[in-house]
Each structure stands twice: as structure tokens, then as C-alpha cells.
Amino acid sequence: MKYRLFCAAAALGAVFCCGMIPEAILAKTPAVEVAAVEAFEVQPEISCTGVIEAENSCRLMAVSGVVMEELLVTEGSLVEAGTPLARVRPQSSVESPFLICDPQQSGAVFGGYSSEQLAALAALQGVDPSMVPEDLEQLTEGLSQLSQWEMPSEEIISAPVSGKVTQLAVKEGQYLGPGESLCTILGNDSYLATVQVPADEVDKISLGDTAEISGGEINDQHLSGLVCQISSTVSKSLQGTALVSMVDVGVRVYPQQGQTIRHGAGIQCRILTGEPRQCLTVPYECVQQDDQNQEFVFLVSQQGLSAVPVTTGEELAERVEVSGSLNPGDLLAVTGEIPEQYLLTKEGD
């Protein structure tokens, strides 16, 4: 009987030991978390912010007094070039009751009017009459496409360009005096995004570089554009408590049909400053520094962990570019307490 009890106790003890000893061993064996080196395509770019505005816009201003007989559009209407805007009754025998003012060209005016008429209008607007060109037909064609537009001499006033009707503040039956505005039309054929780039990065940008425009104020659309202007002057921008030197960069955007853009909307911009290139990336946690601030990673092999010097480069969302004696697929130890018995000498030692 005692023998049977002894055998039973021995059997239970063996089962207990078999269950506990491996766990005790595993508990004393430190685990090393690893991550793989991955190949990644990096796109050199500069991220910035700014505003986007209609590149071609015009304001229709009365050159002599008119009465608004009938308005044929409303605020916010989308019109094509030639669309009737209003029926007016001129109060004088002026050849054409309206002229075009381009707000984007500092109020430059265009149309078939004499210098005397324009000087009178300029005086009404508080503009120095000496700034009015003596012969509008001599205006340089490159100044603006608006120089090619001509307002009809009929009582029907039509849109000189396609776009969106804004700043329509007049009412039917209202008298519009000389120099007063009928409306502004924001052209929808092209837009100009003006973004601010740090002065120490602007040399990376070239005319013709591709840019990508996005933002909540343009309904999260993604638009493509080309860099068309790089300012030659530097301005100071307050960011936090520091003054930062910034340079204005212009990006011309040609929206596709059906895309709507709000004039003056805030946007985000990515300017692509070079061709994509291949690189190796690792998680940030894999990169360590020694006492001399030399960066290195622990390369995992069958023999253990060896410290491989690396140089970090482009910073990504969760990974960082590295260069050194590494290959895609290599396993690296994630930063943590590395057991001494796993460590080998540095590569090359």
C-alpha cells in the first residue's frame, strides 16, 4: 500500500515538474522583439499652405449712369461667356455703358473708351488720372486676357468670361452711377494658389514642378497644378513666438469640368521637388545611439545581435529612412533592454 502511494506521489510530482519547469525556463529567457527592413519609395516634396483664387476675374463697372431694368442672373450663378447678365437703360449716349475692371491687375481697366472718359471715371474712384493710359489700344497683349474683351454697346450686358457671378449687390430699378459696380465674375478656367514656403527650402523648387492641392475648404478635392511663380522677396511670418522667413510661390491650377473651387479658400499643397527614389526604412524604435552619438541598429542573425552603423534620412509617418550595410528583409531588434549574451561585437570590429 505504501509503495502504491509512493508511486502515485512520484507520478503527480513528475507531472507538476513537467508543467512548471518549462515555464520557469521561458520566464528567465528574455524575448527580443524584431522588425524587418523594408524597401520604400520616397517622393521628395515640400508641404506648405496658402490660399487659392480665380486667376482671371473681372468687375463690370458703369462708365455712365444706367438704370437696371432687369437682372437676368443671381448671386452665385455660373455663367458662360456671352450669357446675358442684365438689361439696362443708359442715361447718356456713351457708346458702351459698362467697362471691365480687372481686380487681379490692381484695378486695370479695359474697353473701347477714350482717355477723357477713363480719366473722369478714375477721378470718381479716387485714382490718379495720370495712371490712366492715353491710348487703350496700345495696351500690351500680355498684360491680361481681359484686354481682348469688348463689352457690347447694346442694352443687354453680357458676361465677358465664363465663371461665377459674385458681389451682385444691385436691384432691379436701381440707378447705377458712373464708377459703380454691377458685379464681379470669377473665372473658372484657371486658378492661382499662392503658398508660403520657408526661405531655406525654396531653392529646391523650380518653375514647372508638379504640385498637389487639397483641403477641406475646397470640399476635400485633390487638384493638380504647376509651379508658375517664385517670388524674389522674403517676408516674415509669425509662427508661434518666432519670426520665420517665407517666400510666396504661385501654383497654377486647371480644374476639371464639374470641379468647384471657392475663391479665397485655404488649401494644403505638396510641391514635388524631384523624382521618386527607392530607400530602406525601419521603425523609429530600431535606431539607437552610442556614446559618440553614432546611430546604429541591432542586426539579428543565428549567432546573435550585431550593431550595424546607419545614417538616418527622410522621416516618414512611423518609419525612418536608413542607409548602411542592410538589405530588405533583414531583421532588426526593436529598441529595448538587449540581453548581454545576445550581443556580438560591432560590425567591422
Secondary structure as the mmCIF struct_conf table of DSSP 4:
data_model
#
loop_
_struct_conf.conf_type_id
_struct_conf.id
_struct_conf.beg_label_comp_id
_struct_conf.beg_label_asym_id
_struct_conf.beg_label_seq_id
_struct_conf.end_label_comp_id
_struct_conf.end_label_asym_id
_struct_conf.end_label_seq_id
HELX_RH_AL_P HELX_RH_AL_P1 LYS A 2 LYS A 28
BEND BEND1 THR A 29 THR A 29
STRN STRN1 VAL A 34 ALA A 36
STRN STRN2 GLU A 38 VAL A 42
STRN STRN3 GLU A 45 ALA A 54
BEND BEND2 GLU A 55 ASN A 56
STRN STRN4 SER A 57 ALA A 62
BEND BEND3 VAL A 63 SER A 64
STRN STRN5 VAL A 66 LEU A 71
TURN_TY1_P TURN_TY1_P1 GLU A 75 GLY A 76
STRN STRN6 LEU A 78 VAL A 79
TURN_TY1_P TURN_TY1_P2 ALA A 81 GLY A 82
STRN STRN7 PRO A 84 PRO A 90
BEND BEND4 GLN A 91 SER A 92
BEND BEND5 GLU A 95 GLU A 95
BEND BEND6 PRO A 97 PRO A 97
STRN STRN8 PHE A 98 ASP A 102
HELX_RH_3T_P HELX_RH_3T_P1 PRO A 103 GLN A 105
TURN_TY1_P TURN_TY1_P3 SER A 106 GLY A 107
STRN STRN9 ALA A 108 PHE A 110
BEND BEND7 GLY A 111 GLY A 112
HELX_RH_AL_P HELX_RH_AL_P2 SER A 115 LEU A 124
TURN_TY1_P TURN_TY1_P4 GLN A 125 GLY A 126
HELX_RH_3T_P HELX_RH_3T_P2 PRO A 129 MET A 131
BEND BEND8 VAL A 132 VAL A 132
BEND BEND9 GLU A 134 GLU A 134
HELX_RH_3T_P HELX_RH_3T_P3 LEU A 136 GLN A 138
BEND BEND10 LEU A 139 LEU A 139
HELX_RH_3T_P HELX_RH_3T_P4 GLU A 141 LEU A 143
HELX_RH_3T_P HELX_RH_3T_P5 GLN A 145 GLN A 148
BEND BEND11 SER A 153 GLU A 155
STRN STRN10 ILE A 156 SER A 158
BEND BEND12 PRO A 160 SER A 162
STRN STRN11 GLY A 163 THR A 166
TURN_TY1_P TURN_TY1_P5 GLU A 172 GLY A 173
STRN STRN12 TYR A 175 LEU A 176
TURN_TY1_P TURN_TY1_P6 PRO A 178 GLY A 179
STRN STRN13 SER A 181 GLY A 187
BEND BEND13 ASN A 188 ASP A 189
STRN STRN14 TYR A 191 PRO A 198
TURN_TY1_P TURN_TY1_P7 ALA A 199 GLU A 201
HELX_RH_3T_P HELX_RH_3T_P6 VAL A 202 LYS A 204
TURN_TY1_P TURN_TY1_P8 LEU A 207 GLY A 208
STRN STRN15 THR A 210 SER A 214
HELX_RH_3T_P HELX_RH_3T_P7 GLY A 216 ILE A 218
TURN_TY1_P TURN_TY1_P9 ASN A 219 ASP A 220
STRN STRN16 LEU A 223 ILE A 230
BEND BEND14 SER A 232 THR A 233
STRN STRN17 SER A 235 GLN A 239
TURN_TY1_P TURN_TY1_P10 GLY A 240 THR A 241
STRN STRN18 ALA A 242 VAL A 253
HELX_LH_PP_P HELX_LH_PP_P1 PRO A 255 GLN A 256
TURN_TY1_P TURN_TY1_P11 GLN A 257 GLY A 258
TURN_TY1_P TURN_TY1_P12 HIS A 263 GLY A 264
STRN STRN19 ALA A 265 LEU A 272
BEND BEND15 GLY A 274 GLY A 274
STRN STRN20 ARG A 277 PRO A 283
HELX_RH_3T_P HELX_RH_3T_P8 TYR A 284 CYS A 286
STRN STRN21 GLN A 288 GLN A 289
TURN_TY1_P TURN_TY1_P13 ASP A 291 GLN A 292
STRN STRN22 GLU A 295 SER A 301
TURN_TY1_P TURN_TY1_P14 GLN A 302 GLN A 303
STRN STRN23 GLY A 304 GLU A 315
BEND BEND16 ALA A 317 GLU A 318
STRN STRN24 ARG A 319 GLY A 324
BEND BEND17 SER A 325 SER A 325
TURN_TY1_P TURN_TY1_P15 PRO A 328 GLY A 329
STRN STRN25 LEU A 331 ALA A 333
HELX_LH_PP_P HELX_LH_PP_P2 VAL A 334 VAL A 334
BEND BEND18 THR A 335 GLY A 336
HELX_RH_3T_P HELX_RH_3T_P9 GLU A 340 TYR A 342
STRN STRN26 LEU A 343 LEU A 343
HELX_LH_PP_P HELX_LH_PP_P3 THR A 345 LYS A 346
TURN_TY1_P TURN_TY1_P16 GLU A 347 GLY A 348
#
